Amino acid sequence: MSSSAGTTSLPGDPPGGRRAMGVWSIGVAVYFVAVIFRTSLGVAGLDAVERFHINASALSTFSILQLLVYAGMQIPVGLLVDRLGTKRVLTIGVVLFTIGQLGFAFSPSYGTALVSRALLGCGDAMTFISVLRLGTRWFPARRGPLVAQLAGLVGMAGNLVSTLVIARLLHGVGWEAAFAGSALAGVVVLVLMLLFLKDHPEGFEPEPVRHTGGAFVRGQILASWREPGTRLGLWVHFTTQFPAMVFLLLWGLPFLVEAQGLSRGTAGELLTLVVLSNMLIGLVYGQIVARHHAARLPLALGTVAGTALMWAVTIAYPGDHAPMWLLVMLCVVLGACGPASMLGFDFARPANPPERQGTASGIVNMGGFVASMTTLFAVGVLLDATGDNYRIAFSAVFVLEALGVSQILRLRRRADRRERERLVASRVETVHVPA
């Protein structure tokens, strides 16, 4: 694809600048806290097994339910963002995920803990799409890929807090104090957002959209789905995100401790390595795509190939445990999954007009979380069925990667052709705009 597709300034582009960065940073802070809450179970999985007296399948249900709610909310949230604006949707999200984290801290039973994680997933679902829309309202279109990658980077910093801080709090002050104390971060970002967040800069109000109930909702969804770029973005997100998500969200720590014989401390350091690798690679991917838009698909497919190779070598390694150097390489490569998944939004963004950005982003964002939810469930079931054979359980990764790659290859030419057509149309429109 032409590199110009990603760098052309469009009519009515917001100016960006320091104020844009300040407002956007508040939105990203909300996402940062949401990711801390989302991934806090990843370092508490073994503690949850003891606290609620559950097996591997029941443990995976925590994350599956959370992601099921998250994925199911993506299109409704996208529609809400397009209709109500960023600030209102983020406010609802912060309230829900803070209540969910607080409820999880004091849940007396497995059932009430599930309800709390569902609330958390519902609130979490409202954050990332809102932050993406905030970026498109405050920054020029040419900054879109870098701004999105930076948002993902900050989210991974939230994951880093989980692996470093929450894990230590759990073993220092206990379950209830660790989760209840972390919930205070939700209150802090809520206050900041209510005081300082604005949906868009002055003079850049979006065109009013006529809402006609169910017809409007169906029209938004269908129009976004008909764009090949939206569907390609969904499958890129589906195929790239889930290997690292499954590893960080739940199964990485048990795999490293139970299957690889590492201590919890060493396993936690490897999880931290995934996060640090993600943050570094995210900066690199963002810069590459901002300069060379045609690099989107090669980066995505290269990440899938690298991830599949490292998983295959790790689980097929002869002997009881893989060597440390191989586990380190696996974690470094898994760090590319998050940045690669962000490329999905770079396919959907130019394929849809501003009034559909939230809906299109919601469709794309469903991809990775549906894949993660499916894999979390499959791994849990296979572990119980095989007596905790992680080699067989983690083979589920390859099935979903094969499905995703087949869809990416099927859609790539149609999306490329349609994006070129829209770029030509936008240039013609720009030429005919009166001075």
C-alpha positions in Angstrom: 0.0 0.0 0.0 1.2 3.5 -0.7 3.0 5.1 2.1 1.1 8.3 1.4 -2.1 6.7 2.6 -0.9 7.1 6.1 0.6 10.5 5.9 -1.9 12.6 4.0 -3.5 15.5 6.0 -7.2 15.5 5.7 -9.6 18.5 5.7 -10.5 19.6 9.2 -7.6 17.8 10.8 -7.2 18.8 14.5 -3.9 20.6 15.2 -2.5 18.4 18.0 0.0 20.2 20.3 0.5 20.3 24.0 -3.1 20.7 25.0 -4.0 17.7 22.9 -1.3 15.7 24.6 -2.5 16.7 28.0 -6.2 15.8 27.4 -5.2 12.6 25.6 -2.9 11.6 28.5 -5.9 11.7 30.9 -7.8 9.3 28.7 -4.7 7.1 28.5 -4.4 7.1 32.3 -7.9 5.6 32.5 -6.9 2.9 30.1 -3.7 2.4 32.1 -5.7 1.7 35.3 -8.1 -0.6 33.4 -5.2 -2.7 32.2 -3.9 -3.0 35.7 -7.2 -4.3 36.9 -7.7 -6.5 33.8 -4.3 -8.3 34.2 -4.1 -8.4 38.0 -5.5 -11.9 37.9 -2.6 -13.0 35.8 -0.3 -12.8 38.8 -2.9 -14.1 41.2 -4.0 -17.2 39.4 -2.4 -19.7 41.8 -3.6 -17.6 44.8 -7.1 -17.7 43.3 -7.0 -21.5 43.1 -6.2 -21.7 46.8 -8.7 -18.9 47.8 -11.7 -20.3 46.0 -10.7 -24.0 45.9 -11.1 -24.4 42.1 -9.4 -26.3 39.3 -7.8 -25.2 36.0 -11.1 -24.9 34.1 -12.8 -22.9 36.8 -9.7 -20.6 37.0 -9.9 -20.0 33.3 -13.6 -19.1 33.6 -12.6 -15.9 35.5 -10.7 -14.6 32.4 -13.1 -16.2 29.9 -16.1 -14.4 31.5 -14.2 -11.1 31.7 -13.2 -11.3 28.0 -16.6 -12.6 27.0 -18.1 -9.4 28.5 -15.3 -7.3 27.0 -15.7 -8.7 23.5 -19.5 -8.7 23.6 -19.4 -5.0 24.6 -17.2 -3.8 21.8 -19.7 -3.0 19.2 -22.2 -1.5 21.7 -19.4 0.6 23.1 -18.3 1.8 19.7 -21.9 2.9 19.0 -22.1 4.7 22.4 -18.8 6.5 21.8 -20.0 7.7 18.4 -23.2 8.8 19.8 -22.5 10.0 23.4 -18.8 11.0 23.1 -15.7 9.9 24.9 -16.1 11.5 28.3 -19.5 10.1 29.1 -18.5 6.6 28.1 -15.2 6.7 30.0 -17.0 7.9 33.1 -19.3 4.8 33.0 -16.4 2.6 32.4 -14.3 3.9 35.3 -17.2 3.4 37.7 -17.8 -0.1 36.6 -14.2 -1.4 36.6 -13.5 0.2 40.0 -16.6 -1.5 41.5 -15.5 -4.7 39.9 -12.0 -4.6 41.3 -13.3 -3.7 44.8 -15.8 -6.4 44.7 -13.2 -9.0 43.6 -11.1 -8.0 46.7 -13.9 -8.9 49.1 -15.7 -11.7 47.2 -16.5 -14.5 49.7 -17.1 -17.1 47.1 -16.3 -18.2 43.5 -19.7 -17.0 42.3 -19.5 -13.5 43.6 -15.9 -13.2 42.3 -17.2 -14.1 38.8 -19.8 -11.3 39.0 -17.0 -8.9 40.0 -14.8 -9.9 37.1 -17.8 -9.5 34.7 -18.3 -5.9 36.0 -14.6 -5.2 35.6 -14.7 -6.6 32.0 -17.7 -4.4 31.2 -16.0 -1.2 32.4 -12.7 -2.2 30.8 -14.5 -2.6 27.5 -15.3 1.1 27.5 -11.8 2.4 27.7 -9.6 1.6 24.7 -12.1 2.5 22.0 -12.8 5.7 23.8 -9.0 6.5 23.9 -8.7 5.7 20.2 -11.5 8.1 19.4 -10.0 10.7 21.7 -6.8 10.5 19.6 -8.6 10.9 16.3 -10.4 14.0 17.7 -7.3 15.7 19.1 -4.4 14.7 16.7 -3.9 14.9 12.9 -4.7 11.7 11.0 -1.0 11.3 10.0 -0.3 10.8 13.8 -2.9 8.1 14.1 -0.6 5.0 14.0 1.9 6.4 16.4 -0.8 7.7 18.8 -2.5 4.3 18.8 0.8 2.5 19.5 1.6 4.9 22.3 -1.8 4.2 23.9 -1.0 0.4 23.7 2.4 1.1 25.2 0.9 2.8 28.2 -1.6 -0.1 28.5 1.4 -2.5 28.7 2.9 -0.3 31.4 -0.3 -1.1 33.3 0.5 -4.8 32.8 4.0 -4.1 34.2 2.4 -2.7 37.3 0.4 -5.9 37.7 3.5 -8.1 37.4 5.7 -6.0 39.7 3.4 -4.2 42.2 0.3 -6.3 42.5 2.3 -9.5 42.8 4.3 -8.1 45.6 1.3 -6.7 47.4 -0.4 -10.1 47.2 2.4 -11.7 49.1 3.0 -8.7 51.3 -0.4 -7.5 52.5 -2.7 -10.3 51.3 -5.5 -10.7 48.8 -8.1 -8.2 50.2 -5.6 -5.3 50.9 -3.9 -5.7 47.5 -7.0 -5.7 45.4 -8.9 -3.1 47.4 -5.9 -0.8 47.6 -5.4 -1.0 43.8 -9.1 0.1 43.4 -8.2 3.5 44.7 -6.5 4.2 41.4 -9.9 4.1 39.7 -11.1 6.9 42.0 -8.1 9.0 41.1 -8.5 8.8 37.4 -12.3 9.4 37.7 -11.6 12.7 39.4 -9.0 13.8 36.8 -11.3 12.9 34.0 -14.3 14.7 35.3 -12.3 17.8 35.9 -10.1 18.0 32.8 -11.2 15.7 29.9 -12.8 17.2 26.8 -14.1 15.2 23.8 -12.5 17.5 21.2 -10.7 20.9 20.8 -12.7 24.1 20.3 -13.7 24.6 16.7 -13.4 20.9 15.8 -16.8 19.7 16.9 -17.9 16.7 14.8 -20.8 17.1 12.4 -24.1 16.3 14.1 -25.4 12.8 13.2 -29.0 12.0 12.9 -29.9 9.0 15.2 -32.9 7.0 14.2 -33.0 4.3 16.8 -32.5 0.7 15.6 -32.1 1.8 11.9 -29.1 4.0 12.9 -27.4 1.2 14.9 -27.9 -1.3 12.1 -26.6 1.2 9.5 -23.5 2.0 11.5 -22.6 -1.7 12.1 -23.4 -2.8 8.5 -21.6 0.1 6.9 -18.5 -0.5 9.0 -18.6 -4.3 8.4 -18.9 -3.9 4.6 -15.5 -2.1 4.5 -12.8 -4.8 3.8 -10.4 -2.7 5.9 -12.6 -3.2 8.9 -12.8 -6.9 8.5 -9.0 -7.1 7.7 -8.3 -5.1 10.9 -10.5 -7.5 12.9 -8.6 -10.6 11.6 -5.2 -8.9 12.1 -6.2 -8.2 15.7 -7.6 -11.7 16.1 -4.4 -13.4 14.9 -1.7 -11.3 16.6 -3.0 -10.4 20.0 -4.1 -13.6 21.7 -0.8 -15.5 22.2 0.6 -12.9 24.5 -2.8 -12.0 26.1 -3.3 -15.7 27.1 0.2 -15.9 28.5 0.0 -12.6 30.5 -3.6 -12.8 31.5 -3.7 -16.2 33.0 -1.6 -19.2 31.8 1.9 -17.8 31.7 2.7 -18.0 35.4 1.3 -21.5 35.9 3.1 -22.7 32.7 6.5 -21.3 33.9 6.1 -22.5 37.5 4.3 -25.9 37.0 5.6 -27.0 33.6 9.0 -25.4 33.5 9.9 -25.7 37.2 10.7 -22.1 37.8 10.2 -20.2 41.0 7.4 -17.6 41.2 10.0 -14.9 41.3 11.8 -16.0 38.1 8.4 -16.6 36.4 7.4 -13.0 37.3 10.6 -11.7 35.8 9.8 -13.4 32.5 6.3 -12.0 32.5 7.9 -8.6 33.1 10.2 -9.2 30.1 7.1 -9.7 27.9 5.8 -6.4 28.9 9.1 -4.6 28.5 9.6 -6.1 25.0 6.0 -5.0 24.1 6.7 -1.4 25.1 10.0 -1.3 23.1 8.6 -3.0 20.0 5.5 -0.8 20.2 7.6 2.3 19.8 9.4 0.8 16.8 6.2 -0.4 15.1 4.6 2.9 15.6 7.5 4.8 14.0 7.7 2.3 11.1 4.0 2.5 10.2 3.9 6.3 10.6 6.6 6.5 7.9 5.8 3.5 5.7 2.2 2.6 5.7 2.8 -0.4 3.5 4.7 -2.1 6.3 1.5 -2.8 8.2 0.8 -6.3 6.8 4.4 -7.5 6.7 4.8 -6.6 10.3 1.6 -8.3 11.3 2.3 -11.5 9.4 6.0 -11.5 10.5 4.8 -11.3 14.1 2.5 -14.2 13.7 5.2 -16.3 12.1 7.7 -15.5 14.8 5.2 -16.3 17.6 4.2 -19.6 16.0 7.9 -20.6 15.6 8.8 -19.8 19.2 5.8 -21.6 20.6 6.5 -24.6 18.5 10.2 -24.8 19.5 9.4 -24.2 23.2 6.6 -26.9 23.6 8.4 -29.4 21.4 11.8 -29.0 23.2 13.0 -32.5 24.3 13.3 -33.0 28.0 11.2 -32.0 31.0 12.0 -28.3 30.8 13.0 -25.8 28.1 16.3 -24.0 28.8 16.2 -20.5 30.1 17.6 -18.9 26.9 14.6 -20.3 25.0 12.1 -19.1 27.5 13.7 -15.6 27.3 13.4 -15.7 23.5 9.8 -16.8 23.7 8.9 -13.9 26.0 10.8 -11.3 23.9 8.9 -12.5 20.8 5.5 -12.5 22.6 6.2 -8.9 23.3 5.6 -8.1 19.6 2.0 -9.4 19.8 0.5 -6.3 21.4 2.0 -3.8 18.9 1.1 -6.1 16.0 -2.5 -6.2 17.1 -2.6 -2.4 17.1 -2.0 -2.5 13.4 -5.6 -3.8 13.0 -6.9 -0.4 13.8 -4.6 1.1 11.1 -6.5 -0.9 8.5 -10.0 0.1 9.9 -9.2 3.8 10.5 -8.7 4.9 6.8 -11.6 2.7 5.7 -14.2 4.5 7.8 -15.4 8.2 8.1 -15.1 10.0 11.5 -18.7 9.3 12.5 -18.0 5.5 12.3 -14.6 5.4 13.9 -15.9 4.1 17.3 -18.1 1.4 15.7 -15.3 0.2 13.4 -12.8 0.2 16.3 -15.2 -1.9 18.3 -15.5 -4.4 15.6 -11.7 -4.7 15.2 -11.2 -4.9 19.0 -13.5 -7.9 19.2 -11.0 -10.0 17.2 -8.2 -10.4 19.6 -10.4 -10.8 22.7 -12.6 -13.5 21.0 -9.4 -15.3 20.1 -8.0 -14.9 23.7 -11.3 -16.1 25.2 -11.4 -19.1 23.0 -7.8 -20.0 23.8 -8.1 -19.5 27.5 -11.0 -21.9 27.5 -9.3 -24.5 25.3 -6.1 -24.5 27.4 -8.1 -24.9 30.6 -10.1 -27.8 29.2 -7.1 -29.5 27.7 -5.1 -29.2 30.9 -7.8 -30.9 32.9 -8.3 -33.6 30.2 -4.6 -34.4 29.9 -3.5 -34.2 33.5 -1.8 -30.8 33.1 0.0 -31.5 29.8 0.9 -28.0 28.8 2.4 -29.2 25.5 -0.9 -30.4 24.3 -2.9 -27.6 25.8 -0.8 -24.8 24.2 -1.1 -26.4 20.8 -4.5 -24.7 20.6 -2.5 -21.5 19.7 -1.6 -22.9 16.3 -5.2 -23.6 15.3 -6.4 -20.0 15.8 -3.3 -18.6 14.2 -3.9 -20.7 11.1 -7.5 -19.5 10.9 -6.6 -15.9 11.3 -3.8 -16.0 8.6 -6.2 -17.6 6.1 -8.6 -14.7 6.6 -5.9 -12.0 6.4 -4.7 -13.4 3.1 -8.2 -13.6 1.8 -9.0 -10.0 2.5 -5.8 -8.1 2.0 -6.2 -7.3 -1.7 -9.8 -6.0 -1.4 -8.8 -3.8 1.6 -5.8 -2.4 -0.3 -7.9 -1.6 -3.4 -10.7 0.1 -1.3 -8.2 2.1 0.7 -6.7 3.5 -2.5 -10.1 4.4 -3.8 -10.9 6.3 -0.6 -7.6 8.1 -0.6 -8.2 9.3 -4.2 -11.7 10.4 -3.3 -10.4 12.4 -0.3 -7.8 14.1 -2.5 -10.4 15.1 -5.0 -12.6 16.4 -2.2 -9.7 18.4 -0.8 -9.1 20.0 -4.2 -12.7 21.1 -4.5 -13.0 22.6 -1.0 -13.5 26.4 -1.4 -10.7 28.6 0.1 
